[in-house]
Structures are given as structure tokens and as C-alpha cells.
Amino acid sequence: MHPVALLLLLAALLPGCAASIPAALREAPAQSPSLEQVRTQPESYPEVRLRWGGTIVMVENLPQTTRIEIVARRLHASGEPVSEDSSAGRFIAHFDQFLDPTIYASGRALTVVGRFVRLEQRELDKMRYRYPLVRVESHHLWPEPEPLHHYYDPYWHDPFFYDPWYPFGYPYPYYYYPYRYPRPHAR
């Protein structure tokens, strides 16, 4: 295939990959503060627009709204939360609609774009925790990662089907034959 044709094909297909992510999420707001900055100096960021994301901890449905508690994670350039064992803290995303807690389940990745409203104190285990409250304008629930499926060869562990030299062993040392080292069965 001609290189120019290949580049045109890739250019045509790439926008389709990003089409499901809202435009507001693809680009971070220009002056988006971090969670630590907002928690330490909330008065410096009234109604500031921000893009945060992380892992859902809990969904609370109220009569007209939904609040989701999120463990904040670092975001990729695309806005997807990075799966890692560190966090800047927690925040609450406030939605003006009903969100089903079965779909927005604990452990799912969520990115929101919205405006900082205030700090809200709530109980977290046995301590008082100050949560930044974000009024959500746009959000994206990231798909769950596909589980890894490993192929299991039923004949690998059965010496009568796989090992023609059983029980005497392969005529060469095992370290010269990488497909059989280490030997799966020792009888």
C-alpha cells in the first residue's frame, strides 16, 4: 500500500476512536487546579472550571441529584484515569440527574469536567474529611478492561498425548529444548 494512502486511512479512522469521549473531556481547562491546591486554598478557586477523574467509591442518589464519591487519580492526556496505587485524595462529583449505581459501580473509572463549588466535610471511617464538591458539566464513564483469557492446552499436561519419550525423557538435555523446560510433570 502506498504510504500516503496509509496515512490518509489512519487519519480517517482516528477521529472515530475519540468520538465517544465528549469534547469537553478531551482537552483539560486552561487553569485546571489540582485536588491538593483546591483542598489547601479553596477560597482561591471559586467556581473554577476543572477536569478531574478517578475510581468510583460510592454512589448516593438523592431525590433530584446524584453524588458520586471518587478517589482521585492522575489522568492521561486523553482524560482517562491512570490505574495506580497512589491518589491525591477524594472528591465528590455532583450530577443534576439520576445515575444508576449498577452502571456507575464501585471500582469503575470516571472523568468529570465541572466547576468547584465548595469543600464539604463528611465522615470517612472515623475521621472528618474535607471533600471538594464539583458540579459536573460533562463526564465520561470509561469501559471496564477486558479480562485476560488464557488458552489452556489440554494435551500439555498429559504425557501420553504430548511426550513421545515418556517415561524415559527427551534424548537431549531440557535446556536445549525451550518448549519443554521446565518439565510440567515429574512422576
QUIZIQUI-V411168 format. One record per run of one state. SS is the DSSP state (h for helix, s for strand, l for the rest). FROM is the first residue (numbers start at 1). TO is the last residue. If there is no record, write none. Layout:
ss = <SS SS>
from = <FROM FROM>
to = <TO TO>
This chain:
ss = <l h l h l h l h l s l s l s l s l s l s l s l h l h l h l>
from = <1 3 19 23 27 35 41 42 45 49 62 66 73 75 76 81 82 90 96 109 125 127 142 159 163 174 177 178 181>
to = <2 18 22 26 34 40 41 44 48 61 65 72 74 75 80 81 89 95 108 124 126 141 158 162 173 176 177 180 187>
